Amino acid sequence: MPSAPPPPSLYRDRWIECTPEQLLIRGYYFPYGPPKAIAYSKVRSVERFPLTTWTGKWRIWGTSSPRYWAHLDPGRPHKAVGLLLDLGGFVRPWITPDDPDAVEEIINRRRLAPGSP
């Protein structure tokens, strides 16, 4: 018996996907590895910040500070906004979706929803 297809994504670009249950970050474990999966309930907060030379605009992947981690995104130098995710741990991933407004809204709506996973 064939398995049911996965539910449609709420948002998807080359590197970031918001499913009904979790945020998927492709290229997090570059060059190999599966996408990093983060349940919305694990996100304590989302902080929007401007991408500048000093805040990672030219960083394609990784970090210069062990506290923050950027997924692979070769298009990051052409983007203006990043989203910093507080997951309650030492390392805070930051992402650069093509549509940061949509992703920020989905994460906040899902993480605050009653009974969210």
Backbone as XML, in Angstrom:
<?xml version="1.0"?>
<chain id="A" units="angstrom">
  <residue number="1" name="MET">
    <atom name="N" x="0.847" y="-1.171" z="0.000"/>
    <atom name="CA" x="0.000" y="0.000" z="0.000"/>
    <atom name="C" x="0.897" y="1.241" z="0.000"/>
  </residue>
  <residue number="2" name="PRO">
    <atom name="N" x="0.719" y="2.152" z="-0.949"/>
    <atom name="CA" x="1.581" y="3.342" z="-1.012"/>
    <atom name="C" x="1.329" y="4.268" z="0.174"/>
  </residue>
  <residue number="3" name="SER">
    <atom name="N" x="2.410" y="4.920" z="0.601"/>
    <atom name="CA" x="2.270" y="5.859" z="1.715"/>
    <atom name="C" x="1.652" y="7.164" z="1.220"/>
  </residue>
  <residue number="4" name="ALA">
    <atom name="N" x="1.055" y="7.868" z="2.144"/>
    <atom name="CA" x="0.421" y="9.145" z="1.798"/>
    <atom name="C" x="1.499" y="10.172" z="1.470"/>
  </residue>
  <residue number="5" name="PRO">
    <atom name="N" x="1.227" y="11.047" z="0.511"/>
    <atom name="CA" x="2.214" y="12.085" z="0.198"/>
    <atom name="C" x="2.354" y="13.044" z="1.370"/>
  </residue>
  <residue number="6" name="PRO">
    <atom name="N" x="3.530" y="13.661" z="1.500"/>
    <atom name="CA" x="3.700" y="14.619" z="2.597"/>
    <atom name="C" x="2.764" y="15.810" z="2.415"/>
  </residue>
  <residue number="7" name="PRO">
    <atom name="N" x="2.391" y="16.473" z="3.512"/>
    <atom name="CA" x="1.517" y="17.645" z="3.380"/>
    <atom name="C" x="2.236" y="18.747" z="2.613"/>
  </residue>
  <residue number="8" name="PRO">
    <atom name="N" x="1.489" y="19.586" z="1.926"/>
    <atom name="CA" x="2.134" y="20.659" z="1.163"/>
    <atom name="C" x="2.848" y="21.639" z="2.092"/>
  </residue>
  <residue number="9" name="SER">
    <atom name="N" x="3.899" y="22.225" z="1.562"/>
    <atom name="CA" x="4.660" y="23.212" z="2.332"/>
    <atom name="C" x="3.882" y="24.510" z="2.444"/>
  </residue>
  <residue number="10" name="LEU">
    <atom name="N" x="4.097" y="25.201" z="3.557"/>
    <atom name="CA" x="3.519" y="26.529" z="3.742"/>
    <atom name="C" x="4.379" y="27.575" z="3.040"/>
  </residue>
  <residue number="11" name="TYR">
    <atom name="N" x="5.680" y="27.252" z="2.904"/>
    <atom name="CA" x="6.643" y="28.137" z="2.239"/>
    <atom name="C" x="7.822" y="27.268" z="1.816"/>
  </residue>
  <residue number="12" name="ARG">
    <atom name="N" x="8.401" y="27.613" z="0.666"/>
    <atom name="CA" x="9.594" y="26.891" z="0.228"/>
    <atom name="C" x="10.387" y="27.741" z="-0.749"/>
  </residue>
  <residue number="13" name="ASP">
    <atom name="N" x="11.691" y="27.847" z="-0.481"/>
    <atom name="CA" x="12.620" y="28.381" z="-1.469"/>
    <atom name="C" x="13.778" y="27.391" z="-1.568"/>
  </residue>
  <residue number="14" name="ARG">
    <atom name="N" x="14.854" y="27.759" z="-2.194"/>
    <atom name="CA" x="15.960" y="26.821" z="-2.410"/>
    <atom name="C" x="16.525" y="26.285" z="-1.093"/>
  </residue>
  <residue number="15" name="TRP">
    <atom name="N" x="16.575" y="27.096" z="-0.041"/>
    <atom name="CA" x="17.258" y="26.722" z="1.197"/>
    <atom name="C" x="16.341" y="26.550" z="2.398"/>
  </residue>
  <residue number="16" name="ILE">
    <atom name="N" x="15.192" y="27.184" z="2.399"/>
    <atom name="CA" x="14.301" y="27.193" z="3.568"/>
    <atom name="C" x="12.946" y="26.614" z="3.185"/>
  </residue>
  <residue number="17" name="GLU">
    <atom name="N" x="12.418" y="25.755" z="4.064"/>
    <atom name="CA" x="11.074" y="25.220" z="3.857"/>
    <atom name="C" x="10.330" y="25.226" z="5.182"/>
  </residue>
  <residue number="18" name="CYS">
    <atom name="N" x="9.099" y="25.705" z="5.145"/>
    <atom name="CA" x="8.207" y="25.664" z="6.303"/>
    <atom name="C" x="7.119" y="24.643" z="6.008"/>
  </residue>
  <residue number="19" name="THR">
    <atom name="N" x="7.149" y="23.521" z="6.704"/>
    <atom name="CA" x="6.093" y="22.527" z="6.585"/>
    <atom name="C" x="5.070" y="22.830" z="7.680"/>
  </residue>
  <residue number="20" name="PRO">
    <atom name="N" x="3.953" y="22.140" z="7.705"/>
    <atom name="CA" x="3.012" y="22.377" z="8.800"/>
    <atom name="C" x="3.591" y="22.054" z="10.185"/>
  </residue>
  <residue number="21" name="GLU">
    <atom name="N" x="4.591" y="21.161" z="10.257"/>
    <atom name="CA" x="5.129" y="20.727" z="11.546"/>
    <atom name="C" x="6.457" y="21.351" z="11.940"/>
  </residue>
  <residue number="22" name="GLN">
    <atom name="N" x="7.282" y="21.747" z="10.942"/>
    <atom name="CA" x="8.642" y="22.159" z="11.276"/>
    <atom name="C" x="9.263" y="23.044" z="10.205"/>
  </residue>
  <residue number="23" name="LEU">
    <atom name="N" x="10.339" y="23.683" z="10.611"/>
    <atom name="CA" x="11.171" y="24.474" z="9.711"/>
    <atom name="C" x="12.315" y="23.579" z="9.255"/>
  </residue>
  <residue number="24" name="LEU">
    <atom name="N" x="12.566" y="23.523" z="7.956"/>
    <atom name="CA" x="13.683" y="22.759" z="7.404"/>
    <atom name="C" x="14.685" y="23.731" z="6.803"/>
  </residue>
  <residue number="25" name="ILE">
    <atom name="N" x="15.960" y="23.579" z="7.188"/>
    <atom name="CA" x="17.020" y="24.442" z="6.677"/>
    <atom name="C" x="17.978" y="23.579" z="5.872"/>
  </residue>
  <residue number="26" name="ARG">
    <atom name="N" x="17.943" y="23.722" z="4.552"/>
    <atom name="CA" x="18.867" y="22.992" z="3.690"/>
    <atom name="C" x="20.225" y="23.690" z="3.710"/>
  </residue>
  <residue number="27" name="GLY">
    <atom name="N" x="21.288" y="22.919" z="3.539"/>
    <atom name="CA" x="22.621" y="23.502" z="3.513"/>
    <atom name="C" x="23.153" y="23.868" z="4.881"/>
  </residue>
  <residue number="28" name="TYR">
    <atom name="N" x="22.479" y="23.467" z="5.928"/>
    <atom name="CA" x="22.949" y="23.770" z="7.285"/>
    <atom name="C" x="24.202" y="22.955" z="7.584"/>
  </residue>
  <residue number="29" name="TYR">
    <atom name="N" x="24.163" y="21.678" z="7.183"/>
    <atom name="CA" x="25.286" y="20.772" z="7.414"/>
    <atom name="C" x="26.119" y="20.610" z="6.145"/>
  </residue>
  <residue number="30" name="PHE">
    <atom name="N" x="26.252" y="21.652" z="5.370"/>
    <atom name="CA" x="27.011" y="21.659" z="4.125"/>
    <atom name="C" x="28.407" y="21.104" z="4.358"/>
  </residue>
  <residue number="31" name="PRO">
    <atom name="N" x="28.977" y="20.336" z="3.464"/>
    <atom name="CA" x="28.448" y="20.016" z="2.153"/>
    <atom name="C" x="27.565" y="18.775" z="2.137"/>
  </residue>
  <residue number="32" name="TYR">
    <atom name="N" x="27.501" y="18.052" z="3.257"/>
    <atom name="CA" x="26.710" y="16.827" z="3.298"/>
    <atom name="C" x="25.719" y="16.897" z="4.444"/>
  </residue>
  <residue number="33" name="GLY">
    <atom name="N" x="24.791" y="15.986" z="4.395"/>
    <atom name="CA" x="23.864" y="15.880" z="5.510"/>
    <atom name="C" x="22.462" y="16.324" z="5.140"/>
  </residue>
  <residue number="34" name="PRO">
    <atom name="N" x="21.514" y="15.860" z="5.925"/>
    <atom name="CA" x="20.116" y="16.206" z="5.679"/>
    <atom name="C" x="19.839" y="17.640" z="6.123"/>
  </residue>
  <residue number="35" name="PRO">
    <atom name="N" x="18.688" y="18.161" z="5.741"/>
    <atom name="CA" x="18.315" y="19.492" z="6.238"/>
    <atom name="C" x="18.190" y="19.478" z="7.765"/>
  </residue>
  <residue number="36" name="LYS">
    <atom name="N" x="18.480" y="20.593" z="8.382"/>
    <atom name="CA" x="18.250" y="20.733" z="9.827"/>
    <atom name="C" x="16.753" y="20.929" z="10.013"/>
  </residue>
  <residue number="37" name="ALA">
    <atom name="N" x="16.151" y="20.108" z="10.850"/>
    <atom name="CA" x="14.715" y="20.182" z="11.124"/>
    <atom name="C" x="14.506" y="20.782" z="12.510"/>
  </residue>
  <residue number="38" name="ILE">
    <atom name="N" x="13.694" y="21.826" z="12.576"/>
    <atom name="CA" x="13.414" y="22.505" z="13.841"/>
    <atom name="C" x="11.897" y="22.563" z="14.035"/>
  </residue>
  <residue number="39" name="ALA">
    <atom name="N" x="11.416" y="21.897" z="15.081"/>
    <atom name="CA" x="9.987" y="21.981" z="15.408"/>
    <atom name="C" x="9.668" y="23.415" z="15.816"/>
  </residue>
  <residue number="40" name="TYR">
    <atom name="N" x="8.539" y="23.919" z="15.371"/>
    <atom name="CA" x="8.163" y="25.299" z="15.708"/>
    <atom name="C" x="8.110" y="25.513" z="17.222"/>
  </residue>
  <residue number="41" name="SER">
    <atom name="N" x="7.717" y="24.489" z="17.950"/>
    <atom name="CA" x="7.615" y="24.620" z="19.407"/>
    <atom name="C" x="8.977" y="24.821" z="20.069"/>
  </residue>
  <residue number="42" name="LYS">
    <atom name="N" x="10.061" y="24.515" z="19.375"/>
    <atom name="CA" x="11.419" y="24.704" z="19.915"/>
    <atom name="C" x="11.926" y="26.128" z="19.724"/>
  </residue>
  <residue number="43" name="VAL">
    <atom name="N" x="11.248" y="26.914" z="18.902"/>
    <atom name="CA" x="11.686" y="28.282" z="18.617"/>
    <atom name="C" x="11.158" y="29.206" z="19.711"/>
  </residue>
  <residue number="44" name="ARG">
    <atom name="N" x="12.073" y="29.770" z="20.485"/>
    <atom name="CA" x="11.680" y="30.706" z="21.551"/>
    <atom name="C" x="11.360" y="32.080" z="20.985"/>
  </residue>
  <residue number="45" name="SER">
    <atom name="N" x="12.151" y="32.497" z="20.004"/>
    <atom name="CA" x="11.897" y="33.796" z="19.377"/>
    <atom name="C" x="12.561" y="33.849" z="18.010"/>
  </residue>
  <residue number="46" name="VAL">
    <atom name="N" x="12.080" y="34.792" z="17.205"/>
    <atom name="CA" x="12.658" y="35.093" z="15.892"/>
    <atom name="C" x="13.010" y="36.570" z="15.914"/>
  </residue>
  <residue number="47" name="GLU">
    <atom name="N" x="14.263" y="36.870" z="15.651"/>
    <atom name="CA" x="14.717" y="38.265" z="15.634"/>
    <atom name="C" x="15.147" y="38.636" z="14.220"/>
  </residue>
  <residue number="48" name="ARG">
    <atom name="N" x="14.511" y="39.636" z="13.696"/>
    <atom name="CA" x="14.813" y="40.138" z="12.355"/>
    <atom name="C" x="15.981" y="41.116" z="12.464"/>
  </residue>
  <residue number="49" name="PHE">
    <atom name="N" x="16.940" y="41.033" z="11.522"/>
    <atom name="CA" x="18.063" y="41.970" z="11.544"/>
    <atom name="C" x="18.482" y="42.314" z="10.120"/>
  </residue>
  <residue number="50" name="PRO">
    <atom name="N" x="19.019" y="43.521" z="9.924"/>
    <atom name="CA" x="19.479" y="43.914" z="8.590"/>
    <atom name="C" x="20.803" y="43.226" z="8.273"/>
  </residue>
  <residue number="51" name="LEU">
    <atom name="N" x="20.929" y="42.743" z="7.051"/>
    <atom name="CA" x="22.196" y="42.161" z="6.617"/>
    <atom name="C" x="23.113" y="43.282" z="6.157"/>
  </residue>
  <residue number="52" name="THR">
    <atom name="N" x="24.254" y="43.378" z="6.806"/>
    <atom name="CA" x="25.273" y="44.361" z="6.447"/>
    <atom name="C" x="26.616" y="43.635" z="6.389"/>
  </residue>
  <residue number="53" name="THR">
    <atom name="N" x="27.626" y="44.351" z="6.010"/>
    <atom name="CA" x="28.973" y="43.779" z="6.008"/>
    <atom name="C" x="29.314" y="43.212" z="7.378"/>
  </residue>
  <residue number="54" name="TRP">
    <atom name="N" x="28.863" y="43.875" z="8.441"/>
    <atom name="CA" x="29.203" y="43.468" z="9.805"/>
    <atom name="C" x="28.280" y="42.396" z="10.363"/>
  </residue>
  <residue number="55" name="THR">
    <atom name="N" x="27.140" y="42.149" z="9.730"/>
    <atom name="CA" x="26.200" y="41.150" z="10.263"/>
    <atom name="C" x="26.067" y="39.922" z="9.372"/>
  </residue>
  <residue number="56" name="GLY">
    <atom name="N" x="26.984" y="39.727" z="8.431"/>
    <atom name="CA" x="27.005" y="38.482" z="7.676"/>
    <atom name="C" x="26.553" y="38.534" z="6.240"/>
  </residue>
  <residue number="57" name="LYS">
    <atom name="N" x="26.365" y="39.709" z="5.686"/>
    <atom name="CA" x="25.901" y="39.810" z="4.302"/>
    <atom name="C" x="26.796" y="39.024" z="3.339"/>
  </residue>
  <residue number="58" name="TRP">
    <atom name="N" x="28.096" y="39.004" z="3.590"/>
    <atom name="CA" x="29.040" y="38.339" z="2.690"/>
    <atom name="C" x="29.402" y="36.931" z="3.149"/>
  </residue>
  <residue number="59" name="ARG">
    <atom name="N" x="28.781" y="36.459" z="4.216"/>
    <atom name="CA" x="29.055" y="35.101" z="4.702"/>
    <atom name="C" x="28.163" y="34.130" z="3.945"/>
  </residue>
  <residue number="60" name="ILE">
    <atom name="N" x="28.775" y="33.251" z="3.173"/>
    <atom name="CA" x="28.019" y="32.293" z="2.367"/>
    <atom name="C" x="27.554" y="31.102" z="3.209"/>
  </residue>
  <residue number="61" name="TRP">
    <atom name="N" x="28.366" y="30.705" z="4.181"/>
    <atom name="CA" x="28.035" y="29.566" z="5.043"/>
    <atom name="C" x="28.894" y="29.610" z="6.290"/>
  </residue>
  <residue number="62" name="GLY">
    <atom name="N" x="28.364" y="29.183" z="7.422"/>
    <atom name="CA" x="29.151" y="29.037" z="8.634"/>
    <atom name="C" x="29.107" y="30.243" z="9.544"/>
  </residue>
  <residue number="63" name="THR">
    <atom name="N" x="30.254" y="30.540" z="10.169"/>
    <atom name="CA" x="30.276" y="31.576" z="11.188"/>
    <atom name="C" x="31.676" y="32.119" z="11.424"/>
  </residue>
  <residue number="64" name="SER">
    <atom name="N" x="31.731" y="33.299" z="11.964"/>
    <atom name="CA" x="32.990" y="33.813" z="12.505"/>
    <atom name="C" x="32.877" y="33.871" z="14.028"/>
  </residue>
  <residue number="65" name="SER">
    <atom name="N" x="31.693" y="33.549" z="14.538"/>
    <atom name="CA" x="31.430" y="33.504" z="15.978"/>
    <atom name="C" x="30.782" y="32.159" z="16.294"/>
  </residue>
  <residue number="66" name="PRO">
    <atom name="N" x="31.292" y="31.431" z="17.278"/>
    <atom name="CA" x="30.707" y="30.120" z="17.574"/>
    <atom name="C" x="29.273" y="30.189" z="18.105"/>
  </residue>
  <residue number="67" name="ARG">
    <atom name="N" x="28.769" y="31.373" z="18.374"/>
    <atom name="CA" x="27.410" y="31.533" z="18.910"/>
    <atom name="C" x="26.335" y="31.533" z="17.817"/>
  </residue>
  <residue number="68" name="TYR">
    <atom name="N" x="26.720" y="31.867" z="16.586"/>
    <atom name="CA" x="25.755" y="32.009" z="15.490"/>
    <atom name="C" x="26.177" y="31.132" z="14.322"/>
  </residue>
  <residue number="69" name="TRP">
    <atom name="N" x="25.189" y="30.541" z="13.626"/>
    <atom name="CA" x="25.498" y="29.658" z="12.508"/>
    <atom name="C" x="24.594" y="29.980" z="11.325"/>
  </residue>
  <residue number="70" name="ALA">
    <atom name="N" x="25.206" y="30.199" z="10.175"/>
    <atom name="CA" x="24.472" y="30.514" z="8.948"/>
    <atom name="C" x="24.474" y="29.314" z="8.013"/>
  </residue>
  <residue number="71" name="HIS">
    <atom name="N" x="23.319" y="28.966" z="7.495"/>
    <atom name="CA" x="23.212" y="27.896" z="6.505"/>
    <atom name="C" x="23.846" y="28.357" z="5.191"/>
  </residue>
  <residue number="72" name="LEU">
    <atom name="N" x="24.118" y="27.428" z="4.318"/>
    <atom name="CA" x="24.640" y="27.758" z="2.995"/>
    <atom name="C" x="23.609" y="28.589" z="2.235"/>
  </residue>
  <residue number="73" name="ASP">
    <atom name="N" x="24.031" y="29.708" z="1.688"/>
    <atom name="CA" x="23.177" y="30.540" z="0.842"/>
    <atom name="C" x="24.063" y="31.424" z="-0.030"/>
  </residue>
  <residue number="74" name="PRO">
    <atom name="N" x="24.415" y="30.934" z="-1.235"/>
    <atom name="CA" x="25.263" y="31.724" z="-2.123"/>
    <atom name="C" x="24.627" y="33.048" z="-2.545"/>
  </residue>
  <residue number="75" name="GLY">
    <atom name="N" x="23.310" y="33.182" z="-2.403"/>
    <atom name="CA" x="22.626" y="34.417" z="-2.767"/>
    <atom name="C" x="22.552" y="35.436" z="-1.647"/>
  </residue>
  <residue number="76" name="ARG">
    <atom name="N" x="23.108" y="35.120" z="-0.481"/>
    <atom name="CA" x="23.008" y="36.005" z="0.678"/>
    <atom name="C" x="23.517" y="37.425" z="0.418"/>
  </residue>
  <residue number="77" name="PRO">
    <atom name="N" x="24.606" y="37.628" z="-0.345"/>
    <atom name="CA" x="25.069" y="39.007" z="-0.573"/>
    <atom name="C" x="24.033" y="39.905" z="-1.260"/>
  </residue>
  <residue number="78" name="HIS">
    <atom name="N" x="23.022" y="39.294" z="-1.881"/>
    <atom name="CA" x="21.986" y="40.065" z="-2.572"/>
    <atom name="C" x="20.723" y="40.241" z="-1.730"/>
  </residue>
  <residue number="79" name="LYS">
    <atom name="N" x="20.762" y="39.810" z="-0.481"/>
    <atom name="CA" x="19.597" y="39.898" z="0.398"/>
    <atom name="C" x="19.796" y="40.992" z="1.433"/>
  </residue>
  <residue number="80" name="ALA">
    <atom name="N" x="18.699" y="41.471" z="1.998"/>
    <atom name="CA" x="18.756" y="42.608" z="2.923"/>
    <atom name="C" x="18.412" y="42.250" z="4.365"/>
  </residue>
  <residue number="81" name="VAL">
    <atom name="N" x="17.768" y="41.079" z="4.590"/>
    <atom name="CA" x="17.251" y="40.747" z="5.921"/>
    <atom name="C" x="17.618" y="39.315" z="6.300"/>
  </residue>
  <residue number="82" name="GLY">
    <atom name="N" x="17.992" y="39.142" z="7.563"/>
    <atom name="CA" x="18.208" y="37.818" z="8.129"/>
    <atom name="C" x="17.263" y="37.600" z="9.292"/>
  </residue>
  <residue number="83" name="LEU">
    <atom name="N" x="17.042" y="36.334" z="9.639"/>
    <atom name="CA" x="16.214" y="35.973" z="10.790"/>
    <atom name="C" x="17.051" y="35.123" z="11.742"/>
  </residue>
  <residue number="84" name="LEU">
    <atom name="N" x="17.197" y="35.591" z="12.968"/>
    <atom name="CA" x="17.958" y="34.888" z="13.998"/>
    <atom name="C" x="16.982" y="34.082" z="14.848"/>
  </residue>
  <residue number="85" name="LEU">
    <atom name="N" x="17.247" y="32.791" z="14.993"/>
    <atom name="CA" x="16.356" y="31.897" z="15.728"/>
    <atom name="C" x="16.946" y="31.574" z="17.095"/>
  </residue>
  <residue number="86" name="ASP">
    <atom name="N" x="16.203" y="31.839" z="18.145"/>
    <atom name="CA" x="16.606" y="31.455" z="19.495"/>
    <atom name="C" x="15.934" y="30.126" z="19.801"/>
  </residue>
  <residue number="87" name="LEU">
    <atom name="N" x="16.757" y="29.080" z="19.915"/>
    <atom name="CA" x="16.244" y="27.743" z="20.201"/>
    <atom name="C" x="16.520" y="27.333" z="21.642"/>
  </residue>
  <residue number="88" name="GLY">
    <atom name="N" x="17.047" y="28.266" z="22.432"/>
    <atom name="CA" x="17.321" y="27.978" z="23.826"/>
    <atom name="C" x="18.702" y="27.406" z="24.089"/>
  </residue>
  <residue number="89" name="GLY">
    <atom name="N" x="19.491" y="27.201" z="23.042"/>
    <atom name="CA" x="20.837" y="26.661" z="23.215"/>
    <atom name="C" x="21.896" y="27.723" z="22.990"/>
  </residue>
  <residue number="90" name="PHE">
    <atom name="N" x="23.155" y="27.306" z="23.074"/>
    <atom name="CA" x="24.260" y="28.247" z="22.891"/>
    <atom name="C" x="24.312" y="28.763" z="21.454"/>
  </residue>
  <residue number="91" name="VAL">
    <atom name="N" x="24.176" y="27.843" z="20.484"/>
    <atom name="CA" x="24.252" y="28.230" z="19.072"/>
    <atom name="C" x="22.881" y="28.683" z="18.592"/>
  </residue>
  <residue number="92" name="ARG">
    <atom name="N" x="22.868" y="29.822" z="17.932"/>
    <atom name="CA" x="21.632" y="30.357" z="17.356"/>
    <atom name="C" x="21.758" y="30.358" z="15.835"/>
  </residue>
  <residue number="93" name="PRO">
    <atom name="N" x="20.961" y="29.534" z="15.154"/>
    <atom name="CA" x="21.006" y="29.574" z="13.700"/>
    <atom name="C" x="20.386" y="30.863" z="13.180"/>
  </residue>
  <residue number="94" name="TRP">
    <atom name="N" x="20.926" y="31.352" z="12.067"/>
    <atom name="CA" x="20.271" y="32.469" z="11.395"/>
    <atom name="C" x="20.095" y="32.099" z="9.939"/>
  </residue>
  <residue number="95" name="ILE">
    <atom name="N" x="18.952" y="32.518" z="9.411"/>
    <atom name="CA" x="18.548" y="32.114" z="8.068"/>
    <atom name="C" x="18.264" y="33.342" z="7.215"/>
  </residue>
  <residue number="96" name="THR">
    <atom name="N" x="18.350" y="33.129" z="5.906"/>
    <atom name="CA" x="18.078" y="34.214" z="4.960"/>
    <atom name="C" x="17.114" y="33.717" z="3.884"/>
  </residue>
  <residue number="97" name="PRO">
    <atom name="N" x="15.843" y="33.584" z="4.234"/>
    <atom name="CA" x="14.861" y="33.156" z="3.239"/>
    <atom name="C" x="14.665" y="34.218" z="2.161"/>
  </residue>
  <residue number="98" name="ASP">
    <atom name="N" x="14.196" y="33.781" z="1.002"/>
    <atom name="CA" x="13.898" y="34.731" z="-0.073"/>
    <atom name="C" x="12.778" y="35.684" z="0.335"/>
  </residue>
  <residue number="99" name="ASP">
    <atom name="N" x="11.834" y="35.197" z="1.129"/>
    <atom name="CA" x="10.723" y="36.024" z="1.614"/>
    <atom name="C" x="10.726" y="36.006" z="3.149"/>
  </residue>
  <residue number="100" name="PRO">
    <atom name="N" x="11.567" y="36.835" z="3.778"/>
    <atom name="CA" x="11.668" y="36.797" z="5.241"/>
    <atom name="C" x="10.364" y="37.150" z="5.953"/>
  </residue>
  <residue number="101" name="ASP">
    <atom name="N" x="9.543" y="38.012" z="5.356"/>
    <atom name="CA" x="8.261" y="38.366" z="5.983"/>
    <atom name="C" x="7.381" y="37.133" z="6.136"/>
  </residue>
  <residue number="102" name="ALA">
    <atom name="N" x="7.275" y="36.337" z="5.068"/>
    <atom name="CA" x="6.431" y="35.142" z="5.101"/>
    <atom name="C" x="6.955" y="34.126" z="6.104"/>
  </residue>
  <residue number="103" name="VAL">
    <atom name="N" x="8.257" y="33.888" z="6.108"/>
    <atom name="CA" x="8.836" y="32.892" z="7.013"/>
    <atom name="C" x="8.707" y="33.334" z="8.469"/>
  </residue>
  <residue number="104" name="GLU">
    <atom name="N" x="8.978" y="34.593" z="8.745"/>
    <atom name="CA" x="8.836" y="35.102" z="10.115"/>
    <atom name="C" x="7.393" y="34.941" z="10.598"/>
  </residue>
  <residue number="105" name="GLU">
    <atom name="N" x="6.440" y="35.255" z="9.741"/>
    <atom name="CA" x="5.024" y="35.153" z="10.105"/>
    <atom name="C" x="4.632" y="33.695" z="10.355"/>
  </residue>
  <residue number="106" name="ILE">
    <atom name="N" x="5.078" y="32.781" z="9.501"/>
    <atom name="CA" x="4.753" y="31.357" z="9.671"/>
    <atom name="C" x="5.343" y="30.833" z="10.975"/>
  </residue>
  <residue number="107" name="ILE">
    <atom name="N" x="6.620" y="31.119" z="11.222"/>
    <atom name="CA" x="7.263" y="30.625" z="12.447"/>
    <atom name="C" x="6.544" y="31.167" z="13.676"/>
  </residue>
  <residue number="108" name="ASN">
    <atom name="N" x="6.272" y="32.455" z="13.706"/>
    <atom name="CA" x="5.609" y="33.039" z="14.881"/>
    <atom name="C" x="4.199" y="32.501" z="15.067"/>
  </residue>
  <residue number="109" name="ARG">
    <atom name="N" x="3.471" y="32.354" z="13.984"/>
    <atom name="CA" x="2.106" y="31.825" z="14.091"/>
    <atom name="C" x="2.125" y="30.377" z="14.582"/>
  </residue>
  <residue number="110" name="ARG">
    <atom name="N" x="3.018" y="29.570" z="14.035"/>
    <atom name="CA" x="3.078" y="28.150" z="14.391"/>
    <atom name="C" x="3.636" y="27.928" z="15.794"/>
  </residue>
  <residue number="111" name="ARG">
    <atom name="N" x="4.631" y="28.698" z="16.192"/>
    <atom name="CA" x="5.245" y="28.464" z="17.512"/>
    <atom name="C" x="4.325" y="28.905" z="18.643"/>
  </residue>
  <residue number="112" name="LEU">
    <atom name="N" x="3.429" y="29.833" z="18.363"/>
    <atom name="CA" x="2.516" y="30.342" z="19.384"/>
    <atom name="C" x="1.138" y="29.699" z="19.334"/>
  </residue>
  <residue number="113" name="ALA">
    <atom name="N" x="0.909" y="28.834" z="18.334"/>
    <atom name="CA" x="-0.409" y="28.222" z="18.168"/>
    <atom name="C" x="-0.690" y="27.232" z="19.296"/>
  </residue>
  <residue number="114" name="PRO">
    <atom name="N" x="-1.900" y="27.278" z="19.861"/>
    <atom name="CA" x="-2.252" y="26.299" z="20.898"/>
    <atom name="C" x="-2.206" y="24.892" z="20.313"/>
  </residue>
  <residue number="115" name="GLY">
    <atom name="N" x="-1.566" y="23.990" z="21.029"/>
    <atom name="CA" x="-1.492" y="22.604" z="20.581"/>
    <atom name="C" x="-0.541" y="22.387" z="19.433"/>
  </residue>
  <residue number="116" name="SER">
    <atom name="N" x="0.315" y="23.365" z="19.136"/>
    <atom name="CA" x="1.264" y="23.171" z="18.044"/>
    <atom name="C" x="2.281" y="22.117" z="18.452"/>
  </residue>
  <residue number="117" name="PRO">
    <atom name="N" x="2.778" y="21.361" z="17.453"/>
    <atom name="CA" x="3.708" y="20.269" z="17.775"/>
    <atom name="C" x="4.990" y="20.777" z="18.373"/>
  </residue>
</chain>
